[in-house]
Amino acid sequence: MFWYNSETVAVQYQIAGRTAAAIVASVEDGVRTGALRPGDLLPTVRGLAADLGVAANTAAAAYQQLRQRGVIETQGRHGTRIRQETPISSLRTSKEPSVPEGVLDLAAGMPSLLPDLGPALRHAAAVHDGHIGVVPELVAEARRRLGDLPDEAAYAVVGGALDGLDRLLSTELRPGDPVGVEDPGWASSLDLLAAHGMTPVPMPVDDDGPTVDGLVGVLKAGVKAVIVTTRAQNPTGASVTPERAARLRKVLQGHEILLIEDDHAAELAGVALAPLAGSTPRWAFLRSASKPYGPDLRIAILAGDETTVARVQGRQRLSAGWVSTVLQHTLLRLWETYDPAGAAHEYDRRRTALVEALRSRGWAARGRTGINVWVPVDSEAQALTALRDHGYAVAPGSLYRIASPPAVRVTIAHLPVAAVEAFADAFADAVGRRSGRWTV
């Protein structure tokens, strides 16, 4: 999935159909079977209409439905393409390795320094008493750990940060609603918005989080919600400072929008939390266990105003019902027995070393917190290809950005400090010589 080439053109798969519904089904079949792949270019509306012998309005309606379902995206003069992530599972591509053998994976974005879950799981199994629903002791500990949030906050447990975001969007917003998002920002949230048929409105991000002017801009654009990453922002590593938080809170006051904060890195962030929670009447704060304790722990704490949390819990009861109490007890035990500070310190060492190494070679790398480094480049396609030839896989910035300039994301989870200089040399050799960009 990380070998995205902006020049890729889909010519093998023939879209069929005489109605908008049939055209939609044909494109989705192509995605499901793997005949249409992420980044593949589709015909123009007029071209598709001519190929199928249908009215241009029919082809346009099909593309509109596919965009609303999050299957395709229109990139201006770059045309209409299959999204990198869609709400349709590909039976073929899901089985293929994303990184070739012999290439170091610095693209996946997954943590590597994690605790042994065995003792916590055994403890959870031992204390499990058949209770279902929210474990009161977990909520009590979450409230203590999140002492910077408003005292009147309500709490719930969801199946990870993305599950919580999905439930918030489905209960609070409607298809077509504009949502303020960080640019660049978390690729999964952009994909989820597309799947809900919502419109992302970009907010520029610097090292201190969303810019004040960016927030003002999306509010003037009439967004119904704003999504902010508090720390270890993916992909840039930005972290909202107390000073920036104070200014953003002032801007948010008086606006009837839903404020969603994602604290996915939690204890791994290495800096103090400066939340915006409570700036608006409707708000939600998500803290996931995936980064500090393991991606397979599909559990997150959701705090928020009573109405917002009650709506999420109501929808949850109609579907999954509750998050496994075994998982809840596991997370509680990990909170009691494991300190992620050591892993956080090591990630800081690796990230800082890489940022400094790239900057010393003339690249404006960013990465204040977390496990990712964001590096502007002239051509993402050339950078990915050149680095792959040098034995490294990195993620294309196109997955994470809307209007911000081209870049690549490098994850340091599997890049020890001893290997940083070699990678920086390879980056400068492969990317610098191809682009001619040697100065910041």
Secondary structure, 3 states (H helix, E strand, C coil): CCCCCCCCCCCCCCCCCCCHHHHHHHHHHHHHHCCCCCCCECCCHHHHHHHHCCCHHHHHHHHHHHHHCCCEEECHHHCEEECCCCCCCCCCHHHCCCCCCCCEECCCCCCCCCCCCHHHHHHHHHHCCCCCCCCHHHHHHHHHHCCCCCCCCEEEEECCHHHHHHHHHHHHCCCCCEEEEEECCCHHHHHHHHHCCCEEEEEEEECCEECHHHHHHHHHCCCCEEEEECCCCCCCCCCCCHHHHHHHHHHHCCCCCEEEEECCCHHHCCCCCCCCCCCCCEEEEEEECHHHHCCCCCCEEEEECHHHHHHHHHHHHCCCCCCCHHHHHHHHHHHHHCCCHHHHHHHHHHHHHHHHHHHHCCCCCECCCCCEEEEECCCHHHHHHHHHHCCEECEEHHHCCCCCCCEEEEECCCCCHHHHHHHHHHHHHHHHHHHCCCCC
